[in-house]
């Protein structure tokens, strides 16, 4: 089990993050660029020194500046997979995987046998004697994964493990990675920018913004109730903040809306884009209490649907069919009216 209270300052980043991970659990760290996700991994591995706090793994303190305790990175029972993979170019796949075992005193034959078995489990035994330059990106990814896991670390750290893969390869590798992590007895921490990776692989998500934990919970909990614009954009929903008085909500950025719930005080209001209707003419106010005028800011094709951003007070995104784009001539820009029924708006505390 990992218990970490990470406090450090790095350039402009002031990181203050607390997280715990059970053995066998997979935790995903998400957040915008520069938020501190990869810094967390490097702090846990010992590659960065803490300024304060503590890192404890299975009851053993790995680092605690206040007590002058610090276990060197090479002495920690940690496996780290870098985003760039960092395979040794002059070594074969099996030699790359065996490297960590050899560094820990395992004899050459036993290390190669364990490395070969790890490559077999990840489906890349056929490249065991190949060097990285002769492997595909997906094969390099699995070799790097095998190298990180073969030493049976108590803490496994994965930095954007699927980021460098193309779409066709990514689906297959994600499936294999999920199966491998489900067999792991380590505490597993993964950095990702991809919500699908987090939902498919993680038991819990931690959202890091500006060096702190902005939100945490299961993937279902976080996606159902985003608490920041970053998470809302990641999920693909509209998120508005304001002050509620009964069913009326005065928005912080100006404007108002009516919800189907009675609340009071500061609240967040979530509106799914597919619940937002758009029209060139103003809808009937009695049947649509939530009506907002604005200008067409963007029209983006998303698979078989089209997202339309209406810039106004508030700015809101709707999801329509390609046929609606043609019927309303949305590509021409201009003014548009957006509306949403009160029952489609979900409010909750920030």
Residue pairs with C-beta under 8 A, 6 or more apart in sequence:
1 20
1 21
1 22
1 23
1 57
1 58
1 187
2 19
2 20
2 21
2 44
2 55
2 56
2 57
2 155
2 187
2 189
3 20
3 54
3 55
3 56
3 57
4 17
4 18
4 19
4 20
4 43
4 44
4 53
4 54
4 55
4 56
5 17
5 18
5 52
5 53
5 54
5 55
6 15
6 16
6 17
6 18
6 19
6 40
6 43
6 44
6 50
6 53
6 55
7 15
7 16
7 50
7 51
7 52
7 53
8 15
8 39
8 43
8 48
8 49
8 50
8 51
8 52
9 15
9 51
10 39
10 48
13 34
13 36
13 39
13 211
14 211
15 36
15 39
15 40
15 43
15 211
15 212
16 53
16 211
16 212
17 36
17 40
17 206
17 208
17 211
17 212
17 213
18 53
18 213
19 27
19 40
19 189
19 206
19 213
19 216
21 27
21 155
21 187
21 188
21 189
22 187
23 58
23 154
23 185
23 186
23 187
24 184
24 185
24 186
24 187
24 188
25 187
25 188
25 203
25 204
26 181
26 188
26 190
26 201
26 202
26 203
26 204
27 187
27 188
27 189
27 190
27 202
27 203
27 204
27 205
27 206
28 190
28 191
28 192
28 197
28 198
28 201
28 202
28 204
28 205
28 206
28 219
29 37
29 40
29 41
29 189
29 190
29 191
29 192
29 205
29 206
29 208
30 37
30 191
30 192
30 193
30 195
30 198
30 205
30 206
30 207
30 208
30 231
30 234
31 37
31 207
31 208
31 209
31 214
31 230
32 209
32 230
35 208
35 209
35 210
35 211
36 208
36 210
36 211
37 191
37 208
38 83
38 159
38 160
38 191
39 48
40 189
40 191
40 208
41 80
41 157
41 159
41 189
41 191
42 48
43 50
43 55
44 55
44 78
44 155
44 157
44 189
45 73
45 76
45 78
45 80
45 157
46 62
46 63
46 70
46 71
46 72
46 73
46 76
46 78
47 73
47 80
49 63
49 65
49 70
50 63
50 64
50 65
51 65
52 65
52 66
53 64
53 65
54 61
54 63
54 64
54 66
55 61
55 62
55 63
55 64
56 62
57 76
57 77
57 78
57 154
57 155
57 187
58 154
61 67
61 69
62 69
62 70
62 71
62 76
63 69
63 70
63 71
64 70
74 103
76 155
77 151
77 153
77 154
77 155
78 153
78 154
78 155
78 156
78 157
79 100
79 147
79 148
79 149
79 151
79 153
79 155
79 156
79 157
79 186
80 148
80 157
80 159
81 144
81 145
81 147
81 148
81 156
81 157
81 158
81 159
81 161
82 144
82 159
83 159
83 160
83 161
83 163
83 164
83 191
84 164
85 132
85 140
85 141
85 143
85 144
85 164
86 144
87 93
87 96
87 132
87 140
87 143
87 144
87 147
88 95
88 96
88 99
88 132
89 131
89 132
89 133
90 131
91 99
91 131
92 128
92 129
92 130
92 131
93 119
93 124
93 127
93 128
93 129
93 130
93 131
93 132
93 135
93 139
93 143
94 112
94 115
94 116
94 119
94 128
94 129
95 112
95 115
96 115
96 132
96 143
96 144
96 147
97 115
97 118
97 119
97 143
97 146
97 147
97 150
98 106
98 108
98 111
98 112
98 114
98 115
98 150
99 147
100 147
100 150
100 151
101 110
101 111
101 114
101 115
101 150
101 151
102 108
102 111
104 151
106 114
114 150
115 128
115 146
115 150
116 125
116 128
118 146
118 149
118 150
119 125
119 127
119 128
119 142
119 143
119 146
121 146
121 180
122 142
122 143
122 145
122 146
122 176
122 180
123 142
123 176
124 139
124 142
124 143
124 146
127 134
127 135
127 139
127 143
130 139
132 140
132 143
135 143
136 169
137 164
137 165
137 166
137 169
138 165
138 169
138 170
138 172
138 173
141 161
141 162
141 164
141 165
141 173
142 173
142 176
144 161
145 158
145 161
145 177
145 180
148 156
148 157
148 158
149 156
149 180
149 184
149 186
152 185
152 186
153 186
154 186
154 187
155 186
155 187
155 189
156 184
156 186
156 187
156 188
156 189
157 189
157 190
158 188
158 189
158 190
158 191
159 191
160 191
160 192
160 193
161 177
161 190
161 192
162 170
162 173
162 174
162 177
162 192
162 194
162 197
163 192
163 193
163 194
165 173
174 197
174 200
174 201
177 201
178 200
178 201
181 188
181 201
190 197
190 198
190 201
190 202
192 198
192 201
195 223
195 234
195 235
198 205
198 219
199 219
199 223
202 219
203 218
204 216
204 217
204 218
204 219
205 215
205 216
205 217
205 218
205 219
205 222
206 213
206 215
206 216
207 213
207 214
207 215
207 216
207 222
207 228
207 230
207 231
208 214
209 228
209 230
214 227
214 228
214 230
214 231
215 222
215 226
215 227
215 228
215 231
216 222
222 231
223 231
223 235
225 268
225 270
225 348
226 232
226 234
226 235
226 237
226 239
226 268
226 270
227 268
227 350
228 239
229 239
231 239
232 238
232 239
232 270
236 273
237 270
237 271
237 272
237 273
238 270
238 271
238 272
238 273
238 276
238 316
238 317
239 268
239 269
239 270
240 249
240 251
240 252
240 253
240 257
240 268
240 269
240 271
240 314
241 251
241 252
241 253
241 266
241 267
241 268
241 269
241 350
242 249
242 250
242 251
242 252
242 256
242 257
242 266
242 267
242 269
243 249
243 250
243 252
243 265
243 266
243 267
244 250
244 259
244 262
244 263
244 264
244 265
244 266
244 267
244 347
245 264
246 262
246 263
246 264
247 258
247 259
247 260
247 261
247 262
247 342
248 256
248 257
248 258
249 256
249 257
249 258
249 259
249 267
249 269
249 347
250 256
251 257
251 313
251 314
253 313
253 314
254 313
254 314
255 292
255 312
255 313
255 314
257 269
257 290
257 314
257 340
257 342
257 345
258 289
258 290
258 342
258 345
259 269
259 342
259 345
259 346
259 347
260 342
260 343
260 344
260 345
261 346
261 347
263 347
265 349
266 349
266 350
267 347
267 348
267 349
267 350
268 347
268 348
268 349
268 350
269 345
269 346
269 347
270 345
270 346
270 347
270 348
271 316
271 340
271 344
271 345
271 346
272 319
272 344
273 307
273 317
273 318
273 319
274 305
274 319
275 340
275 341
275 344
275 345
276 316
276 317
276 318
276 319
276 338
276 339
276 340
277 283
277 288
277 318
277 338
277 339
277 340
278 308
278 310
278 318
278 320
278 324
278 328
278 330
278 336
278 337
278 338
278 339
279 328
279 336
279 337
279 339
280 328
280 335
280 336
280 337
281 337
282 291
282 293
282 337
283 291
283 337
283 339
285 291
288 339
288 341
289 342
290 339
290 340
290 341
290 342
290 345
291 337
291 338
291 339
292 310
292 312
292 313
292 314
292 316
292 337
292 338
292 339
293 312
293 335
293 336
293 337
293 338
294 310
294 311
294 312
294 313
294 315
294 316
294 335
294 336
294 337
294 338
295 310
295 311
295 312
295 333
295 334
295 335
295 336
296 308
296 309
296 310
296 311
296 330
296 333
296 334
296 335
296 336
297 309
297 310
297 311
297 315
298 307
298 308
298 309
299 306
299 307
299 308
299 309
299 325
299 330
299 331
300 306
300 307
300 308
300 309
301 322
302 319
304 321
304 322
305 319
305 320
305 321
305 322
306 319
306 320
306 321
306 322
306 324
306 325
306 330
307 317
307 318
307 319
308 317
308 318
308 319
308 320
308 325
308 330
308 336
309 315
309 316
309 317
310 316
310 317
310 318
310 336
310 338
312 338
316 338
316 340
318 338
320 328
320 330
324 330
325 331
328 336
330 336
